[in-house]
Amino acid sequence: MVSDISYRPAAIADIEEIAEYTIERWGRNQGRSYVAALRKDIESLTEFALRYPLHETSKLNLRRMNSGHHLVFYLVTDQSVEIIRILHERMDVDDRV
């Protein structure tokens, strides 16, 4: 069990962009709801971070979790999970992770 989750600056920027886009497109309530669900999924990584597969093309041993229409890329250490990026499922993710 992992005790800590941290976010790289790019992942923080990703969450902010996701929130802004969702609010603009579907309204404030949906934006809050979607980002809350995304954060809840990320927090669940403290329970069993290794349950999601390694990203096939990652040279950094990143794991990939699906959350809604987004992919969460993260690293697992003995004590923590580090969120690297959160990208839309339709993006060319290999250029961004």
Summary of the structure (lengths in Angstrom):
residues: 97
radius of gyration: 13.1
end to end distance: 24.9
largest distance: 39.2
contacts: 268
relative contact order: 0.22
helix: 44%
strand: 27%
